[in-house]
Amino acid sequence: MVTGTVRVVNRTGIHLRLASEIVKAASQFRSKVMLAKGELSVDAKSMLGVAMLGAEFDTELRLSIEGEDEGDAFETLTGLFESNFGREVI
């Protein structure tokens, strides 16, 4: 299992378009991918789950990945957050 934290750097938080990018990225991998905010932990391959997090700007999320391709999945998902989903950080 690989765990770490990611920070929401998008000023509008994780809205539906970004949630769909998270789900799309997580779904590329066979590993179980979980995102958590506080006590709420959701499947990162579920659009509804990711949206339920209500992750606003500067929120820190816990990322936990378990499975055969966990390293690649962790690198991809942390990179997605760090790059602000390919958008300019303002």
C-alpha contacts under 8 A as a table, 3 or more apart, distances in Angstrom:
res1	aa1	res2	aa2	distance
1	M	64	S	7.00
1	M	65	I	5.68
1	M	66	E	4.41
1	M	67	G	7.00
1	M	70	E	7.05
2	V	64	S	5.80
2	V	65	I	5.26
2	V	66	E	6.38
2	V	70	E	6.59
2	V	71	G	7.09
2	V	74	F	7.17
3	T	62	R	7.18
3	T	63	L	5.50
3	T	64	S	4.37
3	T	65	I	6.35
4	G	62	R	5.86
4	G	63	L	5.31
4	G	64	S	6.69
5	T	60	E	6.49
5	T	61	L	5.52
5	T	62	R	4.52
5	T	63	L	5.60
6	V	60	E	5.74
6	V	61	L	5.32
6	V	62	R	6.47
6	V	63	L	6.90
6	V	78	T	6.29
6	V	81	F	6.44
6	V	82	E	7.62
7	R	58	D	5.91
7	R	59	T	5.65
7	R	60	E	4.44
7	R	61	L	6.19
7	R	81	F	6.81
7	R	82	E	7.68
8	V	13	G	6.29
8	V	14	I	7.28
8	V	55	A	7.20
8	V	56	E	6.87
8	V	57	F	5.35
8	V	58	D	4.98
8	V	59	T	5.35
8	V	60	E	6.48
8	V	61	L	7.81
8	V	81	F	6.63
8	V	84	N	7.67
9	V	13	G	7.34
9	V	57	F	5.77
9	V	58	D	5.65
9	V	81	F	7.40
9	V	82	E	7.73
9	V	84	N	6.10
9	V	89	V	7.06
10	N	13	G	5.23
10	N	14	I	7.31
10	N	57	F	5.78
10	N	58	D	7.81
10	N	84	N	6.05
10	N	89	V	6.61
11	R	56	E	7.65
11	R	57	F	5.07
11	R	58	D	7.95
11	R	89	V	7.85
11	R	90	I	7.45
12	T	15	H	6.96
12	T	56	E	6.64
12	T	57	F	6.13
13	G	54	G	7.90
13	G	55	A	5.70
13	G	56	E	3.96
13	G	57	F	4.53
13	G	58	D	7.84
14	I	17	R	7.82
14	I	18	L	5.55
14	I	19	A	5.96
14	I	51	A	7.31
14	I	54	G	7.02
14	I	55	A	5.49
14	I	56	E	6.27
14	I	57	F	7.82
15	H	18	L	5.53
15	H	19	A	6.06
15	H	51	A	7.11
16	L	19	A	4.87
16	L	20	S	6.11
16	L	51	A	6.63
17	R	20	S	5.22
17	R	21	E	6.54
18	L	21	E	4.97
18	L	22	I	6.34
18	L	85	F	7.29
19	A	22	I	5.10
19	A	23	V	6.26
19	A	47	M	6.30
19	A	50	V	5.91
19	A	51	A	6.25
20	S	23	V	5.04
20	S	24	K	6.02
20	S	47	M	6.20
21	E	24	K	5.02
21	E	25	A	6.08
21	E	85	F	7.78
22	I	25	A	5.18
22	I	26	A	6.02
22	I	44	A	6.78
22	I	45	K	7.52
22	I	50	V	7.95
22	I	77	L	7.31
22	I	80	L	7.90
23	V	26	A	5.14
23	V	27	S	5.88
23	V	44	A	5.71
23	V	45	K	4.52
23	V	46	S	6.18
23	V	47	M	6.16
23	V	50	V	7.76
24	K	27	S	5.21
24	K	28	Q	6.69
24	K	45	K	7.26
25	A	28	Q	5.58
25	A	29	F	7.80
25	A	76	T	7.28
25	A	77	L	6.83
26	A	29	F	5.94
26	A	33	V	6.54
26	A	44	A	6.22
26	A	45	K	5.62
26	A	73	A	6.85
26	A	77	L	7.13
27	S	30	R	7.38
27	S	45	K	5.54
29	F	69	D	6.54
29	F	70	E	7.90
29	F	73	A	6.27
30	R	67	G	6.81
30	R	68	E	7.08
30	R	69	D	6.63
31	S	65	I	6.38
31	S	66	E	5.34
31	S	67	G	4.10
31	S	68	E	6.14
31	S	69	D	5.93
31	S	70	E	5.78
31	S	73	A	7.53
32	K	43	D	7.70
32	K	65	I	5.57
32	K	66	E	5.22
32	K	67	G	6.22
33	V	43	D	6.05
33	V	44	A	5.47
33	V	45	K	7.01
33	V	63	L	7.38
33	V	64	S	5.96
33	V	65	I	4.57
33	V	66	E	6.75
34	M	41	S	6.56
34	M	42	V	5.55
34	M	43	D	4.70
34	M	44	A	5.17
34	M	62	R	8.00
34	M	63	L	5.86
34	M	64	S	5.15
34	M	65	I	6.28
35	L	41	S	5.67
35	L	42	V	5.44
35	L	43	D	6.46
35	L	44	A	5.82
35	L	50	V	7.53
35	L	61	L	6.40
35	L	62	R	5.57
35	L	63	L	4.81
35	L	64	S	6.51
36	A	39	E	6.99
36	A	40	L	5.48
36	A	41	S	4.04
36	A	42	V	6.16
36	A	53	L	7.50
36	A	61	L	5.51
36	A	62	R	4.97
36	A	63	L	6.64
37	K	40	L	5.41
37	K	41	S	6.50
37	K	53	L	6.44
37	K	55	A	7.67
37	K	60	E	7.20
37	K	61	L	5.21
37	K	62	R	6.58
38	G	41	S	7.84
40	L	53	L	7.19
42	V	46	S	7.70
42	V	49	G	5.19
42	V	50	V	6.53
42	V	53	L	7.74
43	D	46	S	5.54
43	D	49	G	6.04
43	D	50	V	7.19
44	A	47	M	7.44
44	A	49	G	6.82
44	A	50	V	5.91
45	K	49	G	7.93
45	K	50	V	7.91
46	S	49	G	5.05
46	S	50	V	6.23
47	M	50	V	5.34
47	M	51	A	6.13
48	L	51	A	5.14
48	L	52	M	6.04
49	G	52	M	5.09
49	G	53	L	6.81
50	V	53	L	5.53
50	V	54	G	7.84
51	A	54	G	5.96
51	A	55	A	7.92
55	A	59	T	5.89
56	E	59	T	5.64
63	L	74	F	7.97
65	I	70	E	5.53
65	I	73	A	7.36
65	I	74	F	6.73
66	E	69	D	7.96
66	E	70	E	5.52
67	G	70	E	5.22
69	D	72	D	5.61
69	D	73	A	6.23
70	E	73	A	5.00
70	E	74	F	5.93
71	G	74	F	5.17
71	G	75	E	6.22
72	D	75	E	5.15
72	D	76	T	6.14
73	A	76	T	5.14
73	A	77	L	6.11
74	F	77	L	5.32
74	F	78	T	5.96
75	E	78	T	5.42
75	E	79	G	5.92
76	T	79	G	5.16
76	T	80	L	6.20
77	L	80	L	4.99
77	L	81	F	6.52
78	T	81	F	5.25
78	T	82	E	6.07
79	G	82	E	4.99
79	G	83	S	5.96
80	L	83	S	5.38
80	L	84	N	6.26
80	L	85	F	4.96
80	L	86	G	7.25
81	F	84	N	5.02
81	F	85	F	5.91
82	E	85	F	7.53
83	S	86	G	5.28
83	S	87	R	7.00
84	N	87	R	5.37
84	N	88	E	6.96
84	N	89	V	6.67
